[in-house]
Amino acid sequence: MSKVYFADARAKTWRYDFSVPAKLEEIIRRLNFSKYIKPEDYVAIKTHLGSPGAFRIVRPHFLRIVVDAVKAVGGRPFVTDTVRMKALDYLELANKNGINHSTLGAPVIIADGIGGHDAVSVKAGPIVGKVGIASAIHDADAMVVVTHVKGHIQSGFAGAIKNLAMGCACASHRTAGHKESRGRLHTVDTRSLQWDEEKCIGCGNCVEVCPTQSVRFVDGKIVRENCWLCLRCLRVCPVGALTGALPQGEFQRALAEGARAALSTFEKNKVLFLSFMFESQPECDCMPVADVPIVQDQGILGSDDVVAVDQAAYDITLDADPLPQSLAADRGLKPGDDYYAELSPGTHPDLAMKHAARLRLGTRKYELVKIRKARKR
């Protein structure tokens, strides 16, 4: 059984010690960063930097607390993600979102380089084979995985496992291309994106959603160039004219294998997980919009077990009331329902956790240690 620290989002007393930032500091104190981070360690703080229309990412203020905690034990932090759009555009977007060296006190870099090609091939498992882990993450001495907990149209639930699997994989391996890229987790092999001309209604959703402007209509036909196989176009197609995603069970197992590949590049006891259950929207931060949260803010979780922290986030969310005027309310869901599966039909969100546990990345059994307030400083 693994220990998971939980600071809820409520603040019922007018003192800083009861605030969410203070309780985050208390989670970090109890995790004991010095056990995982040694002086002069290069420490990747892996998070998502947002999308032009998806703004519900982890706030810079919380990232700064994590940066300062790494520095306090002698580590050398940098905040990072792999490319989600062209790298310089992504950095500029991060800057607009308040994520930069000046606000965080640490460099903000793209882990797989400006082209999304800089990666090291790492063994993942029988489904994925090998995956390119972004060089900056592969070469870091330690890592703090900062996750915004939310839904996802392909995985159902997007937590720390998905943050590791997809967030640490390169966009397109320099020599192996998509055979060892993030897209391999979506499609794995030659079962790549296919277009059914007869079904297509020419709505243009696929063109609008493409992060690399790789999809075009030419003479009424779809042309794809430099495709990263992120499959956003497939997810926004209203008539199913685009196909190619892995079957759900295989995809969830691929996520667990990708997470194992990322973790395998670190020595034991060098990776920590902080999961933020704030503004948990029904879709990924990569998409061009962010719907209203499905449940009220729940709080922050901290652990050194990626499976336990995801399981706790999953359980806490499913126990919460759906927010009025949210997609969960629109669907008539109630506490105890599997919000993530219901909001993304056809998904089986807990499969990745089950498979990750089979791969011995952690345990689904956890002790939830509730933090009511921060210790006096």
C-alpha positions, 0 to 999 in steps of 0.5 A: 500500500502506498501513501498518498497525501491529499490537501483538499481545496477548501479553505474555511479559516482565514489564515495562510496555513489553511490556504491551498498554496500552504497545503501544497507546501505541506505536501512537499514537506511530507514527501521530503524532496531531499530523499529524492533530489540530491544537490546539483541534480538536474530536476525536470518539472514536467507539466503542460503549458496549455493550448491557445483555447485551453487555459485550465492548466496548473497555475504558475503560482503552484509551479513556482512553489515546486521550483522553490522546493527543488532549489531548497534541497539543492536541485537545479530545476527546469520546467518542461514539456514536449512539443504540442504545437511548433516549439517556439509557438508553444514557448510563446504560449507558455509565456502568455500563460505566465509560465516563464523564467521570470515568474517561475525562477527556473528555465522553461524548455521544450524537452524534445527540442524545437523540432520535436525530434530530440529523443533517446530510444527506450524499451517500452513493452510488447505493444509499443516496442520502443519509444523516444523519450525526450532528451531533456527528460531522459538526461535529467537526474530527477523529475517532479511530474505535475499533472492537471487531472482531467478527462480525455476523449481517447483515454477517458481519464488523464492523470499522471500515467498519461502525463508520463506516457505521452508527455515524455515521448517525442513528437517524431523521433529524428531517425525512427520517425513515428515508429518511436514517437508519441503517435505510436502510443495512439496507433502503434504501427501501420494502422495509422490515420485513414480517411473515408472520402465517402463519409467526409462532409468537408466541415474543416474541423480536422484542418482547424484542430491540427497543431502543426497545420499539416492537414489541408483540403486540396481539390476536395481531398484531405492531404496530410504532411508532417503528421504527428499522429496526435489524432486530434483530427480523428477526435473532432470528426463529426461523422467518423470519416477519420479512423486509425486509433488503437482499440481501447484496451490496447491503447490503455496498455500502451499508455502503461508501457509508455509510462514505464519507458519514461520512468525507466530512464531514472534511478529508483526514488528519483520521481515524484508526482503532484496531481492537481484536481482543479478545473477538471474539464472533460477534455485534454489541455491539448485541445483548442477549447476548455469546457467548464469543470465536471466537478468542483475543485477537489484539491492536490495529491502527492505521492511517489507512486504513479499508480496510487496517485492516479487511483486516488484522483480517480476515486475522489473525482467519482465521489464528487457531485457533478457541477451544474451546467457542466457536461457531467450534469448535461449527461445526468451523471451522479456521484459514483458514476464513472464520469470519465467513461461516461463523458468519453464513450467507449473508453475504459479509464481504469485499464491503464492503472490496472496494467501499470500495476501489473507492470509493477509501476506502483499499486492501486492500494493506497493510504490517503493522508489528509492534510488540513493545514500546513505546519507553522513555519 
